[in-house]
Amino acid sequence: MRLTYDDLADAAYVYVVDVVEPGESKRRVSVSLYGSPYRALADVVIDLDKDGRILGFEILGARRHLRPETRDAATTKRVSSWWLRLLRWVSR
């Protein structure tokens, strides 16, 4: 397993397999863990292959949910600026 972290998007990705090829993820399942009825503790998106096996999972709001030393040890990965603008626009 390996971990990548994008500090601009504040998202981490845990690869369960070595490489996730483009188009290999056939289904994404979003999971929100709630600490109260109105505040999510964590949002996780699980990527599954065509057979329903886990390829990896994305942790949104990773700055809040991962220890600093875990984020520091991760491989840095940055999304392109147009993708980041799209994410911000969609999350409004």
C-alpha positions in Angstrom: 0.0 0.0 0.0 1.1 3.6 -0.6 -0.3 7.0 0.3 -0.4 10.1 -1.8 -1.4 13.5 -0.5 -2.5 16.7 -2.3 -2.3 19.7 0.0 -4.1 22.0 -2.4 -7.1 19.7 -2.6 -6.6 18.5 1.0 -7.2 14.9 -0.1 -5.2 11.8 0.4 -5.4 8.5 -1.6 -4.5 5.1 -0.2 -3.6 2.7 -3.0 -4.5 -0.9 -2.0 -3.1 -2.1 -5.3 0.2 -1.0 -6.8 -1.4 1.0 -9.7 -4.9 2.0 -10.6 -5.1 2.2 -14.3 -7.3 4.8 -16.0 -10.8 3.3 -16.3 -10.1 0.5 -13.9 -12.3 1.9 -11.2 -15.8 0.9 -12.2 -17.6 2.0 -9.1 -17.1 4.7 -6.4 -18.8 4.4 -3.0 -18.9 7.5 -0.8 -18.9 6.9 2.9 -19.5 9.7 5.5 -18.7 9.1 9.1 -20.7 11.4 11.4 -19.7 12.5 14.9 -23.0 14.4 15.2 -26.1 14.6 13.1 -24.8 17.8 11.4 -21.0 17.3 11.1 -19.1 14.7 9.2 -16.0 13.4 10.9 -14.6 12.0 7.7 -15.6 11.6 4.0 -14.1 8.6 2.3 -14.6 7.5 -1.4 -13.8 3.9 -2.1 -12.8 2.8 -5.6 -13.9 -0.7 -6.7 -12.9 -2.7 -9.7 -15.4 -4.6 -12.0 -15.5 -7.5 -9.5 -16.2 -5.3 -6.5 -12.6 -5.5 -5.1 -11.1 -2.4 -3.5 -8.5 -0.6 -5.5 -8.0 2.2 -3.1 -9.8 5.0 -1.2 -9.7 8.7 -1.0 -9.8 10.7 2.2 -11.4 14.1 1.8 -10.4 16.7 4.3 -7.2 14.8 5.0 -5.6 17.6 6.9 -8.2 17.2 9.6 -8.1 13.4 9.7 -4.5 12.3 9.2 -1.6 13.0 11.5 0.9 15.5 10.2 3.7 12.9 10.1 1.5 10.6 8.0 0.8 13.4 5.5 4.5 14.3 5.5 5.5 10.7 4.7 3.0 10.6 1.8 4.0 11.1 -1.8 2.9 14.6 -2.8 0.5 14.7 -5.7 -1.1 17.8 -7.0 -4.2 18.2 -9.1 -4.0 20.5 -12.0 -5.3 24.1 -11.5 -8.4 23.6 -13.7 -9.4 20.5 -11.8 -9.0 22.4 -8.5 -11.2 25.3 -9.8 -13.8 22.7 -10.8 -13.8 21.1 -7.4 -14.2 24.4 -5.7 -17.0 25.4 -8.1 -18.9 22.1 -7.5 -18.5 22.3 -3.7 -20.3 25.6 -3.5 
